[in-house]
């Protein structure tokens, strides 16, 4: 066991996600092992993709991609690393791909990376989190990019084994707070709470609407994370964290908010505070926190055909929202993450049926918010419960027999569907 592993376990933070969040802290192998992922050279000037160096599962005859294949200077094949190399997702249906990945590879779900760093005579505990996609604002393609690395860090006090200061990374800078002023779990005074911003995953000390320079974030903390699996970072086994390429192939779009970084991130080992944690501390700035714009006047119901029906009324608003953001989750669907849907081209008021299925045997929680203005600002979310309308199938004969009986009657009705 490493010298400081016990401290890393003791002070592992607890995350509080926003109610409209769909992408969660997971294992970074999502970007090496998932079907369709490729390691490529940078795009050519002609616009064509660069040469493929490796692919997930060795698809199309390429070398097999894995975290172990990545390195600071050389790949597992012996080829030299170029800092312009990228890990790229095939396709742009990120929300759908993420749902498939989380259900097919549950072993990669809910993970955090912990690392102890001694610098300038002080011990720091760093925690790094990986996200499949940065869905900033969850609408309109503003500030979005493939891949996302975030971090928080705690400095251990000189005269003990308890932190004296915390620094949470937020976009280009960070925010600091004395350890005594950091919110902890009520039943665990050593567990700091991190409020994760909607879409951007920036880390905050408290819930609310936050302004940091040109950025703004909403972190309501309404969706607690399960306890994350802590993976302790070692220099030899985690050389992939020092790979200098980009985790995603998103680049800033010309003419669109070029002052705001929209490029996919480089890995933790390229950040200044990886080597010198004081770099994030010294540049820390306070964020301005306030209440977000009010939640929308919406009504969510189970419509005909067991799909989500949505009624809304924006007539009392000063500005017409440009989009509704609806996040649907079911506690009955184990392993399936909440799924976010965005609806635009809205009238002042209206009612419409979506194509979002609501299993009649399942209970759903739905959070709805709006995006308004230019730049688009997120609102608070409104919570709606949608109850099951049928009890779960009779289990008197056991689950397999009950399933066969259900399929038999479904076939009689002519509506047999794959299960």
KESE-719416 format. One record per residue (C-alpha): residue in three letters; x, y, z. Coordinates in steps of 0.001 Angstrom, whole numbers, padded with zeros to 6 digits, always signed. Layout:
BEGIN
ALAXYZ
...
END
This chain:
BEGIN
UNK+000000+000000+000000
UNK+001281+003467-000844
UNK+002398+005805+001933
UNK-000678+008037+001735
UNK-003353+005620+000532
UNK-005213+005743+003849
UNK-005481+009526+003616
UNK-006771+009296+000055
UNK-009488+006902+001186
UNK-010319+008908+004294
UNK-010878+012221+002499
UNK-012419+010944-000725
UNK-015067+013523-001718
UNK-018770+012879-002250
UNK-020249+014256-005477
UNK-023618+015962-005811
UNK-024745+016129-009443
UNK-027174+018581-010965
UNK-030712+017333-011569
UNK-030328+017709-015356
UNK-026988+015893-015517
UNK-026635+012847-017739
UNK-022852+012242-017871
UNK-021226+011020-014665
UNK-017767+010370-013216
UNK-016645+007033-014646
UNK-013548+005072-015612
UNK-011337+006600-018316
UNK-011239+003251-020122
UNK-014545+004350-021639
UNK-012355+006152-024190
UNK-010161+003171-025011
UNK-012334+000077-024601
UNK-015728+001202-025911
UNK-016717+000078-029398
UNK-015847+002603-032090
UNK-013151+004488-030167
UNK-009981+005247-032103
UNK-006554+006673-031351
UNK-005605+008860-034324
UNK-003066+011328-035530
UNK-004343+014896-035814
UNK-006749+015740-038622
UNK-005121+016599-041933
UNK-005259+020065-043477
UNK-007619+018661-046081
UNK-010103+017982-043292
UNK-009672+014217-043442
UNK-008995+012240-040278
UNK-005394+011385-039459
UNK-003968+007867-039510
UNK-005469+005417-037028
UNK-002855+004178-034538
UNK-005094+001812-032562
UNK-008778+001073-032062
UNK-010971-000435-029370
UNK-010856-004204-029584
UNK-008412-004007-032488
UNK-011269-003223-034866
UNK-010573-003045-038622
UNK-007202-004707-038206
UNK-005662-001929-036107
UNK-003625-002427-032961
UNK-005745-002958-029866
UNK-006356+000211-027890
UNK-006265+000244-024078
UNK-005221+002583-021296
UNK-001971+000630-020996
UNK-001273+001320-024687
UNK-001008+005071-023928
UNK+002178+006575-022548
UNK+003911+009926-022025
UNK+006358+009467-024922
UNK+005729+006110-026590
UNK+002754+003870-027272
UNK+002631+000173-026529
UNK+003546-000400-030164
UNK+006770+001556-029732
UNK+005585+004462-031903
UNK+006347+007942-030659
UNK+003547+009961-029141
UNK+002644+013286-030706
UNK+000859+015792-028472
UNK-001638+016440-031291
UNK-002838+012795-031224
UNK-006492+012339-030264
UNK-008846+009731-028858
UNK-012032+010119-030875
UNK-015627+008935-030576
UNK-017257+007793-033804
UNK-020562+009569-034413
UNK-022172+012454-032582
UNK-025025+010697-030757
UNK-023209+011104-027453
UNK-026201+010717-025150
UNK-027320+007470-026792
UNK-023766+006100-026902
UNK-023272+006864-023235
UNK-026444+005033-022224
UNK-025337+001971-024208
UNK-021834+002136-022746
UNK-022978+002480-019148
UNK-025347-000465-019438
UNK-022909-002713-021346
UNK-019809-001875-019251
UNK-021024-001333-015678
UNK-017521-002172-014467
UNK-016447+001279-015669
UNK-019210+003197-013888
UNK-018760+005531-010900
UNK-015011+005890-010480
UNK-012651+008520-009103
UNK-008848+008665-009306
UNK-006864+009619-006182
UNK-003250+010769-006113
UNK-000962+012000-003340
UNK+001557+014705-004316
UNK+004381+016134-002239
UNK+005380+019592-003448
UNK+007194+022486-001795
UNK+007294+020638+001488
UNK+003525+020032+001629
UNK+001353+017006+000982
UNK-001628+017337-001341
UNK-004428+014881-002032
UNK-005691+015199-005607
UNK-008878+013618-006947
UNK-009457+013434-010683
UNK-012770+012605-012360
UNK-013384+011576-015967
UNK-016578+012255-017945
UNK-017514+010815-021334
UNK-018846+014153-022613
UNK-019056+017803-021589
UNK-022669+018663-022378
UNK-022405+022302-021300
UNK-025875+023845-021018
UNK-027288+020544-022265
UNK-028549+022392-025330
UNK-027639+024416-028429
UNK-024096+023064-028845
UNK-022537+025881-026818
UNK-019252+024975-025132
UNK-019752+021239-025642
UNK-016882+018837-026278
UNK-015938+015179-026207
UNK-014265+014058-023008
UNK-013856+015948-019747
UNK-011298+015833-016930
UNK-011991+017652-013634
UNK-010262+017792-010267
UNK-010373+018866-006629
UNK-007458+018868-004223
UNK-006818+019164-000486
UNK-003629+020321+001254
UNK-002751+018446+004423
UNK-001969+020700+007374
UNK+001576+021082+008653
UNK+000825+019808+012148
UNK-001444+016883+011478
UNK-003176+014552+009071
UNK-006205+016725+008314
UNK-006469+019152+005364
UNK-006223+022874+005989
UNK-007341+024119+002557
UNK-009399+022840-000391
UNK-009216+023927-004035
UNK-011932+023019-006567
UNK-011166+023356-010294
UNK-013576+025512-012316
UNK-012815+025913-016014
UNK-009594+027953-016339
UNK-009127+028587-012629
UNK-010158+027248-009261
UNK-011814+028328-006036
UNK-010304+027847-002583
UNK-011807+027538+000857
UNK-010502+026761+004351
UNK-011136+023132+005267
UNK-013357+024154+008189
UNK-015616+026031+005756
UNK-016012+023120+003320
UNK-019367+021324+003498
UNK-019047+017717+004719
UNK-021482+014823+004757
UNK-023627+015042+007903
UNK-022543+011599+009121
UNK-018929+011806+007903
UNK-016904+014896+008931
UNK-013952+013743+006786
UNK-015984+013567+003552
UNK-016083+016877+001652
UNK-019023+017562-000654
UNK-018479+018649-004274
UNK-021326+020211-006261
UNK-020854+019261-009910
UNK-022059+021832-012441
UNK-024683+020918-015028
UNK-023000+019717-018193
UNK-019607+021350-017601
UNK-018760+019301-014460
UNK-016898+022204-012850
UNK-016632+021721-009071
UNK-018249+024084-006542
UNK-018403+024340-002773
UNK-022129+025069-002666
UNK-025270+024702-004719
UNK-026494+027600-006829
UNK-025987+029653-009954
UNK-022278+030474-010254
UNK-020468+033096-012323
UNK-016745+032714-013020
UNK-015293+035219-015498
UNK-017029+034644-018847
UNK-018453+031307-017656
UNK-021574+030556-015681
UNK-022703+027290-014161
UNK-025700+025835-012419
UNK-025093+023156-009796
UNK-028236+022311-007841
UNK-026927+019129-006186
UNK-030315+017412-006387
UNK-028920+014108-007688
UNK-026502+012492-005199
UNK-023840+010230-006655
UNK-023292+006741-005327
UNK-020024+006286-003489
UNK-017406+006209-006229
UNK-014816+003478-006535
UNK-011453+005007-005644
UNK-008589+004051-007949
UNK-005281+005132-006475
UNK-002860+006508-009059
UNK+000658+005075-009180
UNK+003435+006478-011359
UNK+004203+003180-013121
UNK+000710+001750-013589
UNK-000961+005010-014540
UNK+001477+006306-017146
UNK-001589+006802-019385
UNK-002597+009781-017239
UNK+000541+011544-018511
UNK-000287+010921-022182
UNK-000187+014426-023777
UNK-002853+013936-026465
UNK-006482+015018-026367
UNK-009281+012956-024857
UNK-011728+013649-027683
UNK-011475+015251-031099
UNK-013631+018337-030570
UNK-011981+021601-031621
UNK-013181+025216-031191
UNK-015608+026219-033911
UNK-014504+029213-035938
UNK-016592+032278-035233
UNK-018300+030757-032174
UNK-017217+032078-028777
UNK-013525+031564-029409
UNK-012747+033160-026039
UNK-014333+030135-024391
UNK-012356+026901-024678
UNK-014431+024294-026506
UNK-011604+021897-027336
UNK-011470+018399-025904
UNK-009135+018299-022889
UNK-005670+016947-022492
UNK-005100+014496-019634
UNK-004341+015189-015963
UNK-000574+014874-016407
UNK-000493+017905-018722
UNK-002021+020253-016126
UNK+000278+022562-014199
UNK-001178+021562-010851
UNK-000435+017880-011552
UNK+003217+018718-010872
UNK+002687+021771-008680
UNK-000646+021849-006801
UNK+000116+025413-005742
UNK-000478+026502-009350
UNK-004221+025948-008924
UNK-004169+027406-005408
UNK-002332+030574-006450
UNK-004739+031226-009326
UNK-007883+030522-007310
UNK-010700+033058-007564
UNK-014031+033220-005763
UNK-017172+032484-007752
UNK-020267+034641-007419
UNK-023210+032519-006369
UNK-026877+033451-006621
UNK-030259+031883-007227
UNK-030825+030601-010774
UNK-033668+031777-013023
UNK-036963+030222-011894
UNK-038027+026738-012945
UNK-040426+026548-015898
UNK-044200+026193-015610
UNK-044521+022670-016987
UNK-046739+019644-016476
UNK-045351+016168-017098
UNK-047789+013266-017459
UNK-047941+009740-018808
UNK-049620+010112-022196
UNK-051468+007638-024365
UNK-049234+004776-025435
UNK-047105+005189-022299
UNK-044971+008042-023565
UNK-044087+011249-021762
UNK-046491+014110-022436
UNK-045374+017660-021777
UNK-047467+020826-021310
UNK-045807+024212-020797
UNK-046668+027901-020499
UNK-044057+030659-020921
UNK-046560+033529-021228
UNK-045495+035116-017947
UNK-041803+035254-018831
UNK-039930+038324-020005
UNK-037967+036242-022492
UNK-039118+033267-024516
UNK-036974+030195-023663
UNK-035150+028703-026608
UNK-035284+025135-025302
UNK-036731+022793-022714
UNK-034354+020295-021140
UNK-036002+017164-019731
UNK-034078+014528-017752
UNK-035866+011227-017154
UNK-034776+008583-014655
UNK-036303+005372-013299
UNK-035236+003730-010069
UNK-036542+000460-011524
UNK-034009+000432-014363
UNK-030821-000671-012654
UNK-027652+000444-014376
UNK-029429+002779-016812
UNK-028374+006410-016253
UNK-030806+009325-016398
UNK-031443+010299-020010
UNK-031629+013940-021074
UNK-033749+015210-023957
UNK-033738+018723-025463
UNK-036758+020293-027177
UNK-036492+023546-029122
UNK-038631+025539-031602
UNK-041214+026095-028890
UNK-044330+028280-028923
UNK-045275+030500-025980
UNK-047380+027647-024644
UNK-048401+024229-025789
UNK-048860+020523-025148
UNK-047202+017722-027045
UNK-046435+014058-026799
UNK-042790+013113-026895
UNK-041321+009825-028070
UNK-039859+009173-024597
UNK-041164+005751-023479
UNK-042471+005292-019937
UNK-042722+001635-019005
UNK-046130+001216-017309
UNK-044559-000941-014592
UNK-041908+001642-013710
UNK-041800+004746-011566
UNK-040025+007791-013052
UNK-038573+011025-011716
UNK-038401+013847-014232
UNK-036531+017167-013953
UNK-037375+019937-016423
UNK-035519+023214-016974
UNK-035203+025843-019697
UNK-032431+027531-021652
UNK-033008+031228-022342
UNK-031161+034187-023869
UNK-027909+034823-025704
UNK-025661+033471-024328
UNK-028152+030804-023270
UNK-028743+030678-019509
UNK-030009+027590-017670
UNK-032912+027757-015248
UNK-033654+025896-012061
UNK-035360+022563-012612
UNK-038876+021428-011753
UNK-039354+017963-010288
UNK-042201+015667-011363
UNK-042960+012120-010266
UNK-044642+009786-012733
UNK-046070+006752-010981
UNK-046298+003230-012370
UNK-049751+002386-013694
UNK-049398-001402-013518
UNK-047901-003535-010744
UNK-044794-005487-011557
UNK-045549-008857-013105
UNK-046895-011497-010743
UNK-043913-013345-009357
UNK-045911-016234-007797
UNK-044447-018684-010314
UNK-040953-017243-010217
UNK-039497-014555-012521
UNK-038753-016806-015503
UNK-042192-018437-015551
UNK-043874-015062-015121
UNK-041846-013707-018036
UNK-042908-016632-020273
UNK-046566-016140-019351
UNK-046285-012442-020145
UNK-044666-013155-023509
UNK-047399-015710-024346
UNK-050227-013216-023779
UNK-048248-010476-025534
UNK-047953-012713-028576
UNK-051708-013333-028499
UNK-052314-009584-028465
UNK-049915-009172-031379
UNK-047681-006730-029563
UNK-044773-008995-028623
UNK-041628-006970-028229
UNK-038058-007829-027456
UNK-037195-007915-023793
END
